[in-house]
Amino acid sequence: MKTRDLFIVASVPLIWGLGFTIAKAGLAEFPPLFLMGMRFTLAAVLLVWFLPVPRGHLKDIFWIALVGSSIQYGLTFTGLSRIDASLAVIIVHLEVPFSVLLAAIVLGERPGYLRWLGMLVAFLGIVLIAGQPQVRGQGLPILLTAGGAMTWAVGQLMVKRLHGAVSGLTLIGWIGVFAGPQMLAGSFLIETGQLNALGEATWVGWGSVLYLGIVMTIAGYGIWFTVLSRNPMSQVMPVLLLLPIFTIVSSMLLLGERPSWLVLGGGLIVLTGVAIIVFAHKLSFTREETTD
């Protein structure tokens, strides 16, 4: 990865990490799917007029929007609405071992011993967290958030298969065109209280919509998709190890969250497993990895 790309993509953990905390505040005022629908609709309205129509790729983008945005954010943010932001961002990091598993299943890639070890460590960390008194009884939102991590991994694999044919901003703009209506329709099918929420929303709620739509989606995903399209995923993914730091610090400062030391310890185990996975290509001495 070029130094320029590294410095650019390093801003993404800050943008997304703070976004989890801001989203948690917004979820106190809006239903999850409704909030996400407004987020992506705002991004689409601001972007799509200035972007080319990705002819020949609209069908692919529709499915990326459905899987990697609508389903993924529906699961993740429904889970986030019921657990602390600091806990959610740790669980979200299961996207890395899920990505490795999908690559093995779909693409036939061989993870190697270290990546299998990293996956085991990461999942053990989640088991440790789930057993803590602070989070006991929150099994469903934890599963929803983990399901969001899985669908995020599927979505990234779908994006990667575009092979850079669509620019980052064009991709996120047209994802918004499809994902916004998808999530709003889903919201009115399975959620309630949207109109009351609109009438009673404070500056915190509307501020969260603006941040999620403009900063987290347009800026964050625009940077992410652009850098991902021209660099191997294995080189881009490590920067996301910084994401929990920004989320945990901002959630403590802005939301007053106080994760227990045991939860933080479990989170450290998860991140250790993730680190083993993303740096395995440098650490492994197995035959298949040293010959790559």
C-alpha positions in Angstrom: 0.0 0.0 0.0 1.3 3.4 -0.9 2.1 5.8 2.0 -0.6 8.2 0.7 -3.3 5.5 0.8 -2.2 4.5 4.3 -2.6 8.0 5.7 -5.9 8.4 4.0 -7.4 5.1 5.2 -6.1 5.7 8.7 -8.8 8.3 9.1 -11.6 5.7 8.7 -11.3 4.1 12.2 -11.7 7.6 13.7 -14.7 8.4 11.5 -16.4 5.0 12.1 -15.4 4.7 15.7 -17.0 8.0 16.7 -19.9 7.1 14.4 -20.8 4.1 16.6 -21.1 6.4 19.6 -23.1 9.0 17.7 -25.4 6.2 16.3 -26.0 4.9 19.8 -27.2 8.4 20.8 -29.4 8.6 17.6 -30.9 5.2 18.4 -32.4 6.6 21.6 -34.6 8.8 19.3 -35.2 6.8 16.1 -35.9 3.1 15.4 -32.7 1.3 14.0 -33.9 0.6 10.4 -35.5 4.0 10.1 -32.3 5.8 11.3 -30.2 3.8 8.8 -32.8 4.5 6.0 -32.5 8.2 6.6 -28.7 7.9 6.7 -28.4 6.3 3.3 -31.2 8.3 1.7 -29.4 11.5 2.8 -26.1 10.2 1.3 -27.8 9.3 -2.0 -29.6 12.7 -2.3 -26.3 14.5 -1.8 -24.2 12.4 -4.1 -26.2 10.8 -6.9 -26.7 14.0 -9.0 -23.0 14.4 -9.4 -22.1 10.8 -10.1 -22.1 8.8 -13.3 -24.6 6.0 -13.7 -22.6 2.7 -13.3 -24.2 1.1 -16.3 -23.6 -2.6 -16.4 -23.1 -2.8 -12.6 -26.5 -1.6 -11.2 -27.6 -5.2 -10.6 -24.4 -5.9 -8.7 -24.8 -2.7 -6.6 -28.4 -3.6 -5.8 -27.4 -6.8 -4.2 -24.4 -5.2 -2.5 -26.8 -2.6 -1.0 -29.3 -5.3 0.1 -26.7 -7.6 1.7 -23.8 -5.3 2.7 -26.0 -2.3 3.8 -29.7 -3.0 4.4 -29.4 -6.4 6.1 -26.0 -5.7 7.6 -27.0 -2.4 9.2 -30.4 -3.7 10.2 -28.7 -6.5 12.2 -25.8 -4.4 13.6 -27.8 -1.4 14.7 -30.7 -3.3 16.0 -28.1 -5.0 18.2 -26.4 -1.7 19.0 -29.7 -0.3 20.2 -29.7 -2.9 23.0 -26.1 -3.1 24.0 -23.3 -0.6 24.8 -21.4 0.9 21.8 -18.1 -0.3 23.3 -19.3 -3.9 23.3 -20.9 -3.7 19.9 -17.7 -2.4 18.2 -15.8 -5.4 19.7 -18.3 -7.9 18.3 -18.2 -6.1 14.9 -14.6 -7.1 14.6 -15.8 -10.7 14.0 -16.1 -9.4 10.4 -12.4 -10.3 10.0 -12.5 -14.0 10.9 -15.8 -14.2 9.0 -14.0 -12.7 5.9 -11.3 -15.4 6.2 -13.9 -18.2 6.5 -15.9 -16.9 3.5 -12.7 -16.6 1.4 -11.9 -20.3 2.3 -15.5 -21.4 1.4 -16.2 -19.3 -1.6 -12.8 -18.7 -3.1 -11.1 -21.8 -2.0 -8.3 -19.9 -0.2 -6.3 -21.8 2.4 -6.1 -19.7 5.6 -3.0 -21.4 7.1 -2.5 -22.5 10.7 -2.0 -19.0 12.1 -5.2 -17.7 10.7 -7.1 -20.7 12.1 -5.5 -19.9 15.4 -6.5 -16.2 15.1 -10.1 -17.2 14.4 -10.2 -19.5 17.4 -8.8 -16.8 19.7 -11.3 -14.2 18.4 -14.3 -16.5 19.0 -13.0 -17.4 22.4 -12.9 -13.8 23.3 -16.5 -13.4 22.3 -17.5 -16.4 24.4 -15.7 -14.8 27.4 -17.5 -11.5 26.9 -20.9 -13.2 26.6 -20.4 -15.0 29.9 -19.8 -11.8 31.9 -22.5 -10.6 34.3 -22.5 -7.2 32.7 -23.7 -8.6 29.4 -25.6 -11.8 30.6 -29.1 -11.8 29.2 -28.0 -9.9 26.1 -27.5 -12.9 23.9 -30.0 -11.8 21.2 -28.5 -8.4 20.5 -25.0 -9.9 20.6 -26.1 -12.5 18.0 -27.7 -9.8 15.9 -24.5 -7.7 15.9 -22.4 -10.8 15.1 -24.8 -11.5 12.2 -24.2 -8.0 11.0 -20.4 -8.7 11.0 -21.0 -11.8 8.9 -23.1 -10.0 6.3 -20.6 -7.1 6.3 -17.9 -9.7 5.3 -20.2 -11.0 2.6 -20.8 -7.4 1.3 -17.0 -6.7 1.2 -16.4 -9.8 -0.8 -19.1 -8.7 -3.3 -17.5 -5.2 -3.5 -14.1 -6.7 -4.1 -15.5 -8.7 -7.1 -16.2 -5.4 -8.9 -12.4 -5.1 -9.3 -12.4 -1.4 -9.0 -14.8 -0.9 -11.9 -16.9 1.6 -9.9 -15.2 4.4 -8.0 -15.6 4.7 -4.2 -18.0 7.7 -4.2 -20.0 6.3 -7.1 -20.4 3.0 -5.3 -21.6 4.6 -2.0 -23.9 7.0 -3.8 -25.7 4.2 -5.7 -25.7 1.9 -2.7 -27.6 4.7 -1.0 -30.1 4.9 -3.9 -31.0 1.3 -3.3 -30.3 0.8 0.4 -32.2 3.9 1.6 -35.6 2.8 0.2 -34.9 -0.8 1.2 -34.3 0.1 4.8 -37.2 2.6 5.0 -39.6 0.0 3.6 -38.3 -2.6 6.0 -38.7 -0.1 8.9 -42.4 0.5 8.1 -42.9 -3.2 7.8 -41.4 -4.3 11.1 -40.9 -1.1 13.2 -43.3 1.4 14.8 -43.2 5.0 16.1 -41.4 6.5 13.1 -43.7 9.5 12.7 -43.7 10.3 16.5 -39.9 10.0 16.4 -39.7 12.6 13.6 -41.9 15.0 15.6 -40.1 14.6 18.9 -36.4 14.3 17.7 -33.9 16.7 19.3 -30.8 18.2 17.8 -29.0 15.0 19.0 -31.1 12.8 16.8 -30.9 15.0 13.8 -27.2 15.5 14.4 -26.7 11.8 14.3 -28.5 11.6 11.0 -26.2 14.2 9.5 -23.1 12.7 10.9 -24.0 9.1 9.8 -25.1 10.3 6.3 -22.4 12.8 5.5 -19.3 11.9 7.6 -19.6 8.2 8.3 -21.2 7.2 4.9 -19.9 9.6 2.3 -16.5 10.4 3.7 -15.8 7.1 5.6 -17.1 4.7 3.0 -15.9 6.8 0.1 -12.4 6.6 1.5 -12.7 2.9 2.4 -14.0 1.7 -1.0 -11.5 3.9 -2.9 -8.5 2.5 -1.0 -9.9 -1.1 -1.0 -10.4 -1.0 -4.8 -6.7 -0.5 -5.4 -5.0 -2.4 -2.5 -5.2 -6.0 -1.2 -7.8 -6.5 1.5 -5.1 -8.0 3.7 -3.2 -4.6 3.7 -6.3 -2.5 4.3 -8.0 -4.4 7.1 -5.4 -3.9 9.8 -6.3 -0.2 10.2 -9.7 -1.3 11.6 -7.9 -2.6 14.7 -7.9 1.1 15.8 -11.6 1.4 15.6 -12.5 0.0 19.1 -10.1 2.5 20.7 -12.0 5.5 19.3 -15.4 4.0 20.0 -14.6 3.0 23.6 -13.0 6.4 24.5 -15.8 8.4 22.8 -18.6 6.2 24.4 -17.1 6.8 27.8 -16.7 10.5 27.3 -20.0 11.2 25.5 -22.4 8.4 26.7 -21.0 7.7 30.1 -20.5 4.0 29.4 -18.2 2.1 31.8 -17.3 -1.3 30.3 -16.0 -3.7 33.0 -12.3 -4.8 32.9 -13.5 -8.3 32.1 -15.3 -7.1 29.0 -12.3 -5.0 28.0 -10.1 -8.1 28.6 -12.4 -10.2 26.4 -12.2 -7.4 23.8 -8.4 -7.5 23.9 -8.5 -11.2 23.3 -10.8 -10.7 20.3 -8.5 -8.0 18.9 -5.5 -10.3 19.4 -7.2 -12.9 17.4 -8.0 -10.4 14.7 -4.4 -9.1 14.7 -3.1 -12.7 14.2 -5.4 -13.1 11.2 -4.5 -9.8 9.5 -0.7 -10.2 10.1 -0.5 -13.9 9.5 1.0 -13.4 6.1 4.0 -11.8 7.8 4.3 -14.2 10.7 3.5 -17.6 9.1 6.2 -20.1 8.4 3.9 -22.6 6.8 4.9 -23.8 3.3 1.9 -22.3 1.5 2.3 -18.9 3.1 6.1 -18.5 2.7 5.8 -19.2 -1.1 3.1 -16.6 -1.7 
